[in-house]
Amino acid sequence: MIISVAFGMVHILAGLIIKFYMLWRKGEKVDAICDMGFWIVGLLGVCVFAGGMGLGNDILNNVGIAMMIIG
């Protein structure tokens, strides 16, 4: 189950990064940051938070929560 979720997260992040790149290249830099950038930061925050919970590391938990709030 964990491997399936990890592959799903990689798949979603890859799509967001490609869309970010396409928007950036078209000159729509604000759209790229506001539409895709914050989603990328938020989803990476979920990953960092989950990793912190799995390792029992409070610093990673706090960093993950901050990334999710920013995203």
DRENZAMI-11815 format. One record per atom (N, C-alpha, C): residue in one letter; atom name; x, y, z. Coordinates in steps of 0.001 Angstrom, whole numbers, plus 500000, padded with zeros to 6 digits. Example, Ala and Ser with C-alpha at 12.3 -4.5 7.8 and 13.67 -1.06 7.14 Angstrom:
2
<kero residuo="A" atomo="N" x="513190" y="494310" z="507800"/>
<kero residuo="A" atomo="CA" x="512300" y="495500" z="507800"/>
<kero residuo="A" atomo="C" x="513200" y="496700" z="507800"/>
<kero residuo="S" atomo="N" x="512850" y="497750" z="507080"/>
<kero residuo="S" atomo="CA" x="513670" y="498940" z="507140"/>
<kero residuo="S" atomo="C" x="512900" y="500030" z="507870"/>
***
This chain:
71
<kero residuo="M" atomo="N" x="500819" y="498814" z="500000"/>
<kero residuo="M" atomo="CA" x="500000" y="500000" z="500000"/>
<kero residuo="M" atomo="C" x="500874" y="501266" z="500000"/>
<kero residuo="I" atomo="N" x="501912" y="501247" z="500805"/>
<kero residuo="I" atomo="CA" x="502805" y="502402" z="500880"/>
<kero residuo="I" atomo="C" x="503493" y="502634" z="499538"/>
<kero residuo="I" atomo="N" x="503886" y="501561" z="498886"/>
<kero residuo="I" atomo="CA" x="504550" y="501688" z="497579"/>
<kero residuo="I" atomo="C" x="503583" y="502262" z="496549"/>
<kero residuo="S" atomo="N" x="502322" y="501854" z="496595"/>
<kero residuo="S" atomo="CA" x="501327" y="502386" z="495657"/>
<kero residuo="S" atomo="C" x="501113" y="503879" z="495874"/>
<kero residuo="V" atomo="N" x="501037" y="504291" z="497134"/>
<kero residuo="V" atomo="CA" x="500866" y="505715" z="497434"/>
<kero residuo="V" atomo="C" x="502099" y="506498" z="496982"/>
<kero residuo="A" atomo="N" x="503271" y="505940" z="497196"/>
<kero residuo="A" atomo="CA" x="504510" y="506611" z="496787"/>
<kero residuo="A" atomo="C" x="504556" y="506780" z="495267"/>
<kero residuo="F" atomo="N" x="504214" y="505728" z="494522"/>
<kero residuo="F" atomo="CA" x="504196" y="505842" z="493063"/>
<kero residuo="F" atomo="C" x="503137" y="506840" z="492601"/>
<kero residuo="G" atomo="N" x="501995" y="506874" z="493260"/>
<kero residuo="G" atomo="CA" x="500961" y="507844" z="492935"/>
<kero residuo="G" atomo="C" x="501427" y="509268" z="493178"/>
<kero residuo="M" atomo="N" x="502128" y="509491" z="494286"/>
<kero residuo="M" atomo="CA" x="502640" y="510819" z="494594"/>
<kero residuo="M" atomo="C" x="503680" y="511252" z="493569"/>
<kero residuo="V" atomo="N" x="504555" y="510332" z="493170"/>
<kero residuo="V" atomo="CA" x="505553" y="510645" z="492140"/>
<kero residuo="V" atomo="C" x="504852" y="510998" z="490827"/>
<kero residuo="H" atomo="N" x="503821" y="510261" z="490493"/>
<kero residuo="H" atomo="CA" x="503067" y="510500" z="489260"/>
<kero residuo="H" atomo="C" x="502418" y="511874" z="489276"/>
<kero residuo="I" atomo="N" x="501771" y="512227" z="490370"/>
<kero residuo="I" atomo="CA" x="501117" y="513532" z="490482"/>
<kero residuo="I" atomo="C" x="502148" y="514655" z="490441"/>
<kero residuo="L" atomo="N" x="503245" y="514495" z="491188"/>
<kero residuo="L" atomo="CA" x="504280" y="515536" z="491203"/>
<kero residuo="L" atomo="C" x="504929" y="515699" z="489829"/>
<kero residuo="A" atomo="N" x="505126" y="514605" z="489120"/>
<kero residuo="A" atomo="CA" x="505710" y="514700" z="487776"/>
<kero residuo="A" atomo="C" x="504798" y="515507" z="486855"/>
<kero residuo="G" atomo="N" x="503497" y="515264" z="486924"/>
<kero residuo="G" atomo="CA" x="502556" y="516025" z="486112"/>
<kero residuo="G" atomo="C" x="502539" y="517501" z="486478"/>
<kero residuo="L" atomo="N" x="502593" y="517807" z="487777"/>
<kero residuo="L" atomo="CA" x="502610" y="519201" z="488210"/>
<kero residuo="L" atomo="C" x="503888" y="519908" z="487774"/>
<kero residuo="I" atomo="N" x="505003" y="519213" z="487848"/>
<kero residuo="I" atomo="CA" x="506281" y="519811" z="487449"/>
<kero residuo="I" atomo="C" x="506299" y="520074" z="485941"/>
<kero residuo="I" atomo="N" x="505758" y="519156" z="485155"/>
<kero residuo="I" atomo="CA" x="505698" y="519362" z="483707"/>
<kero residuo="I" atomo="C" x="504805" y="520553" z="483372"/>
<kero residuo="K" atomo="N" x="503657" y="520646" z="484034"/>
<kero residuo="K" atomo="CA" x="502764" y="521785" z="483796"/>
<kero residuo="K" atomo="C" x="503423" y="523099" z="484230"/>
<kero residuo="F" atomo="N" x="504156" y="523075" z="485359"/>
<kero residuo="F" atomo="CA" x="504892" y="524249" z="485821"/>
<kero residuo="F" atomo="C" x="505885" y="524693" z="484752"/>
<kero residuo="Y" atomo="N" x="506631" y="523748" z="484226"/>
<kero residuo="Y" atomo="CA" x="507625" y="524049" z="483193"/>
<kero residuo="Y" atomo="C" x="506976" y="524628" z="481944"/>
<kero residuo="M" atomo="N" x="505847" y="524056" z="481522"/>
<kero residuo="M" atomo="CA" x="505169" y="524538" z="480323"/>
<kero residuo="M" atomo="C" x="504662" y="525967" z="480515"/>
<kero residuo="L" atomo="N" x="504085" y="526257" z="481673"/>
<kero residuo="L" atomo="CA" x="503609" y="527611" z="481935"/>
<kero residuo="L" atomo="C" x="504770" y="528593" z="482013"/>
<kero residuo="W" atomo="N" x="505851" y="528178" z="482667"/>
<kero residuo="W" atomo="CA" x="507022" y="529050" z="482809"/>
<kero residuo="W" atomo="C" x="507602" y="529395" z="481435"/>
<kero residuo="R" atomo="N" x="507677" y="528399" z="480567"/>
<kero residuo="R" atomo="CA" x="508244" y="528578" z="479238"/>
<kero residuo="R" atomo="C" x="507386" y="529487" z="478360"/>
<kero residuo="K" atomo="N" x="506061" y="529448" z="478574"/>
<kero residuo="K" atomo="CA" x="505169" y="530313" z="477817"/>
<kero residuo="K" atomo="C" x="505216" y="531757" z="478316"/>
<kero residuo="G" atomo="N" x="505934" y="532009" z="479402"/>
<kero residuo="G" atomo="CA" x="506029" y="533358" z="479943"/>
<kero residuo="G" atomo="C" x="505011" y="533662" z="481026"/>
<kero residuo="E" atomo="N" x="504223" y="532677" z="481401"/>
<kero residuo="E" atomo="CA" x="503213" y="532858" z="482442"/>
<kero residuo="E" atomo="C" x="503794" y="532454" z="483795"/>
<kero residuo="K" atomo="N" x="504773" y="533214" z="484243"/>
<kero residuo="K" atomo="CA" x="505526" y="532863" z="485444"/>
<kero residuo="K" atomo="C" x="504676" y="532952" z="486707"/>
<kero residuo="V" atomo="N" x="503828" y="533970" z="486802"/>
<kero residuo="V" atomo="CA" x="502970" y="534121" z="487991"/>
<kero residuo="V" atomo="C" x="501973" y="532971" z="488054"/>
<kero residuo="D" atomo="N" x="501415" y="532602" z="486914"/>
<kero residuo="D" atomo="CA" x="500486" y="531470" z="486881"/>
<kero residuo="D" atomo="C" x="501187" y="530178" z="487268"/>
<kero residuo="A" atomo="N" x="502404" y="529996" z="486805"/>
<kero residuo="A" atomo="CA" x="503149" y="528788" z="487136"/>
<kero residuo="A" atomo="C" x="503373" y="528691" z="488642"/>
<kero residuo="I" atomo="N" x="503758" y="529803" z="489254"/>
<kero residuo="I" atomo="CA" x="504028" y="529781" z="490692"/>
<kero residuo="I" atomo="C" x="502741" y="529625" z="491490"/>
<kero residuo="C" atomo="N" x="501711" y="530413" z="491133"/>
<kero residuo="C" atomo="CA" x="500467" y="530389" z="491906"/>
<kero residuo="C" atomo="C" x="499656" y="529113" z="491682"/>
<kero residuo="D" atomo="N" x="499644" y="528611" z="490458"/>
<kero residuo="D" atomo="CA" x="498838" y="527425" z="490175"/>
<kero residuo="D" atomo="C" x="499558" y="526125" z="490523"/>
<kero residuo="M" atomo="N" x="500761" y="525972" z="490042"/>
<kero residuo="M" atomo="CA" x="501468" y="524701" z="490217"/>
<kero residuo="M" atomo="C" x="502460" y="524720" z="491377"/>
<kero residuo="G" atomo="N" x="503145" y="525832" z="491555"/>
<kero residuo="G" atomo="CA" x="504201" y="525900" z="492568"/>
<kero residuo="G" atomo="C" x="503701" y="525630" z="493970"/>
<kero residuo="F" atomo="N" x="502574" y="526246" z="494328"/>
<kero residuo="F" atomo="CA" x="502053" y="526050" z="495676"/>
<kero residuo="F" atomo="C" x="501538" y="524628" z="495880"/>
<kero residuo="W" atomo="N" x="500993" y="524025" z="494832"/>
<kero residuo="W" atomo="CA" x="500570" y="522622" z="494928"/>
<kero residuo="W" atomo="C" x="501779" y="521711" z="495152"/>
<kero residuo="I" atomo="N" x="502852" y="521991" z="494434"/>
<kero residuo="I" atomo="CA" x="504059" y="521179" z="494584"/>
<kero residuo="I" atomo="C" x="504594" y="521292" z="496000"/>
<kero residuo="V" atomo="N" x="504666" y="522520" z="496529"/>
<kero residuo="V" atomo="CA" x="505157" y="522726" z="497897"/>
<kero residuo="V" atomo="C" x="504248" y="522029" z="498902"/>
<kero residuo="G" atomo="N" x="502940" y="522145" z="498716"/>
<kero residuo="G" atomo="CA" x="501999" y="521508" z="499635"/>
<kero residuo="G" atomo="C" x="502102" y="519995" z="499634"/>
<kero residuo="L" atomo="N" x="502192" y="519398" z="498459"/>
<kero residuo="L" atomo="CA" x="502290" y="517938" z="498383"/>
<kero residuo="L" atomo="C" x="503632" y="517429" z="498906"/>
<kero residuo="L" atomo="N" x="504707" y="518171" z="498649"/>
<kero residuo="L" atomo="CA" x="505993" y="517779" z="499228"/>
<kero residuo="L" atomo="C" x="505958" y="517921" z="500746"/>
<kero residuo="G" atomo="N" x="505203" y="518908" z="501239"/>
<kero residuo="G" atomo="CA" x="505026" y="519050" z="502684"/>
<kero residuo="G" atomo="C" x="504332" y="517845" z="503296"/>
<kero residuo="V" atomo="N" x="503346" y="517299" z="502588"/>
<kero residuo="V" atomo="CA" x="502675" y="516083" z="503063"/>
<kero residuo="V" atomo="C" x="503677" y="514932" z="503149"/>
<kero residuo="C" atomo="N" x="504540" y="514826" z="502135"/>
<kero residuo="C" atomo="CA" x="505557" y="513763" z="502136"/>
<kero residuo="C" atomo="C" x="506540" y="513933" z="503294"/>
<kero residuo="V" atomo="N" x="506989" y="515169" z="503517"/>
<kero residuo="V" atomo="CA" x="507931" y="515421" z="504602"/>
<kero residuo="V" atomo="C" x="507266" y="515137" z="505943"/>
<kero residuo="F" atomo="N" x="506020" y="515551" z="506105"/>
<kero residuo="F" atomo="CA" x="505290" y="515303" z="507342"/>
<kero residuo="F" atomo="C" x="505116" y="513810" z="507598"/>
<kero residuo="A" atomo="N" x="504745" y="513062" z="506548"/>
<kero residuo="A" atomo="CA" x="504571" y="511615" z="506695"/>
<kero residuo="A" atomo="C" x="505902" y="510942" z="507040"/>
<kero residuo="G" atomo="N" x="506985" y="511408" z="506416"/>
<kero residuo="G" atomo="CA" x="508298" y="510865" z="506742"/>
<kero residuo="G" atomo="C" x="508688" y="511160" z="508182"/>
<kero residuo="G" atomo="N" x="508375" y="512358" z="508641"/>
<kero residuo="G" atomo="CA" x="508664" y="512716" z="510025"/>
<kero residuo="G" atomo="C" x="507870" y="511886" z="511010"/>
<kero residuo="M" atomo="N" x="506619" y="511594" z="510669"/>
<kero residuo="M" atomo="CA" x="505814" y="510741" z="511542"/>
<kero residuo="M" atomo="C" x="506367" y="509327" z="511571"/>
<kero residuo="G" atomo="N" x="506776" y="508836" z="510406"/>
<kero residuo="G" atomo="CA" x="507308" y="507475" z="510332"/>
<kero residuo="G" atomo="C" x="508618" y="507323" z="511083"/>
<kero residuo="L" atomo="N" x="509447" y="508362" z="511055"/>
<kero residuo="L" atomo="CA" x="510741" y="508314" z="511731"/>
<kero residuo="L" atomo="C" x="510667" y="508806" z="513174"/>
<kero residuo="G" atomo="N" x="509547" y="509406" z="513553"/>
<kero residuo="G" atomo="CA" x="509419" y="509952" z="514899"/>
<kero residuo="G" atomo="C" x="510262" y="511204" z="515093"/>
<kero residuo="N" atomo="N" x="510426" y="511993" z="514039"/>
<kero residuo="N" atomo="CA" x="511269" y="513179" z="514069"/>
<kero residuo="N" atomo="C" x="510374" y="514419" z="514112"/>
<kero residuo="D" atomo="N" x="510432" y="515168" z="515225"/>
<kero residuo="D" atomo="CA" x="509589" y="516349" z="515380"/>
<kero residuo="D" atomo="C" x="509991" y="517481" z="514444"/>
<kero residuo="I" atomo="N" x="511270" y="517578" z="514098"/>
<kero residuo="I" atomo="CA" x="511713" y="518647" z="513204"/>
<kero residuo="I" atomo="C" x="511089" y="518458" z="511823"/>
<kero residuo="L" atomo="N" x="511109" y="517239" z="511320"/>
<kero residuo="L" atomo="CA" x="510485" y="516983" z="510014"/>
<kero residuo="L" atomo="C" x="508985" y="517231" z="510060"/>
<kero residuo="N" atomo="N" x="508352" y="516885" z="511174"/>
<kero residuo="N" atomo="CA" x="506922" y="517161" z="511310"/>
<kero residuo="N" atomo="C" x="506640" y="518650" z="511196"/>
<kero residuo="N" atomo="N" x="507419" y="519456" z="511907"/>
<kero residuo="N" atomo="CA" x="507206" y="520901" z="511879"/>
<kero residuo="N" atomo="C" x="507489" y="521491" z="510502"/>
<kero residuo="V" atomo="N" x="508543" y="521022" z="509847"/>
<kero residuo="V" atomo="CA" x="508851" y="521498" z="508497"/>
<kero residuo="V" atomo="C" x="507731" y="521100" z="507535"/>
<kero residuo="G" atomo="N" x="507245" y="519880" z="507641"/>
<kero residuo="G" atomo="CA" x="506152" y="519419" z="506785"/>
<kero residuo="G" atomo="C" x="504879" y="520220" z="506991"/>
<kero residuo="I" atomo="N" x="504555" y="520537" z="508241"/>
<kero residuo="I" atomo="CA" x="503363" y="521344" z="508526"/>
<kero residuo="I" atomo="C" x="503520" y="522742" z="507934"/>
<kero residuo="A" atomo="N" x="504713" y="523328" z="508079"/>
<kero residuo="A" atomo="CA" x="504949" y="524667" z="507522"/>
<kero residuo="A" atomo="C" x="504831" y="524642" z="505998"/>
<kero residuo="M" atomo="N" x="505361" y="523607" z="505359"/>
<kero residuo="M" atomo="CA" x="505241" y="523512" z="503902"/>
<kero residuo="M" atomo="C" x="503795" y="523355" z="503465"/>
<kero residuo="M" atomo="N" x="503019" y="522576" z="504221"/>
<kero residuo="M" atomo="CA" x="501611" y="522417" z="503867"/>
<kero residuo="M" atomo="C" x="500855" y="523715" z="504020"/>
<kero residuo="I" atomo="N" x="501153" y="524492" z="505053"/>
<kero residuo="I" atomo="CA" x="500476" y="525771" z="505245"/>
<kero residuo="I" atomo="C" x="500847" y="526741" z="504126"/>
<kero residuo="I" atomo="N" x="502120" y="526792" z="503755"/>
<kero residuo="I" atomo="CA" x="502559" y="527664" z="502674"/>
<kero residuo="I" atomo="C" x="501907" y="527261" z="501354"/>
<kero residuo="G" atomo="N" x="501853" y="525956" z="501120"/>
<kero residuo="G" atomo="CA" x="501270" y="525453" z="499877"/>
<kero residuo="G" atomo="C" x="499778" y="525639" z="499840"/>
***
